[in-house]
Structure formats: structure tokens, C-alpha cells
Amino acid sequence: MSEDRGIFAGDDPIAIAKTWLSEAQESELNDANAIALSTVDADGLPNVRMVLLKDIEDDAFVFYTNYESQKASELDHAGKAAFVMHWKSLHRQVRVRGLVTKEDGEKADEYFASRSLQSRLGAWASQQSRPLKSRAALMAEVAKVTATKGPNPKRPPFWGGYRIVPVEMELWADGAFRLHDRFRWTRSSPSDAWEVERLNP
């Protein structure tokens, strides 16, 4: 593509997204790394929720969750997911569609260890997505876990990461009179080269 693409310049949309996130972390008031994660259940009915993106690797976007949660069940079943990041301060967004794999090794251990003690205990105590009798019941479980797991709990076997390896990405920036700038990168598989095209607003 011969035109000057400005903030969209480059052959790797993951690298561009990483740069944009870095810029957003300087301007967004809260949670610049928040993404709206979309999955589908076994019947094909969509679900969406906000989660925090914890890393952008060279080839994937990484977040962490309870493996027994509804989102994890849907991720495991479909093996695919989509998400969007939107930054009001920058008037930009990134849309991603891709393939899902687990991060259940040393990186997950390292990230879990970096979390606050309260968050680590909460991960042990919460049966995420399942019915809860009361707030008091949850706090009682936190107290029980605190007494049994000690001051440095290890990562639960039911908690870890997911990587989304994109096969399609769209980067969008607000334009005057709703004449937005949109570029879409696509590839048939993660091993293929990206192809990029400009889209109508």
C-alpha cells in the first residue's frame, strides 16, 4: 500500500496495537488495557464481558481467568474468540478475531505471583460464574483460604491464562464528520503473512 498511513503505518498490526496501548496508558483515566471479550456458548449464543489484557506478545494477546468460569468453558469449546479495545482519550479502537490457546505454565505462575495477596486469595476463594448464596458466604471463604493458604499462595490449578492469536485485526481512528480511518489486516492462519486494506468508514 503506497499511501502514507500515519498512525496505522507498519506491516504488523499487533505491534501497532502495542504502541497504541502504550499511548493510551498515558491518557486513559482507568484501565487502558480493558477489553470487551466475546465468546459463544455451545448453542452459538454470544457472550461478552470486560476483562483486563495483561500482555501483548509478538504474536498474541494474553489475559488471565478462572478455568472453571463460563468464559473459559466457552473459550475451550470454541477455540476462538474476539475482542475490542476502545480508548476515548485517543479516539481509537482495535478489534481482534483469533484462535485461543491456554497459558498454563511459568508465565501464568509469574503473573499470579505478581498480583496482590488479596487478589491471589480471592482467586482461590471464588467459584467464578457459579451461583453465590451471599456476600457473607464469599467473605467467609476468603477467610478460610487466608487461614489455609498462608501469605504466599501458589497459583490454583483452575486459574491461568489464555492467548488469542489473531487472524484478523481492524484498527480504527475517529475522523471528522464520521469519516473515520479504518484498516483491516487478515491472514488465513497465524503462520501466514498479513494482508492489509483500507475500509470505508
Buried (B, 14 or more C-beta within 10 A) or exposed (E): EEEEBEBBEBEEBBEBBBEBBEBBEEEBEEEBBBBBBBBBEEEEEEEEBEBEBBBBEEEBBBBBBBBBBBBBBBBEEBEBBBBBBBBEEBEBBBBBBBBBBBBBEEBBEEBBEEBEEEEBBBBBBBEBBEEEEEEEEBEEBBEEBBEEBEEEBEBBEBBBBBBBBBBBBBBBBBEEEEEBBBBBBBBEEEEEEBEBEEEEE
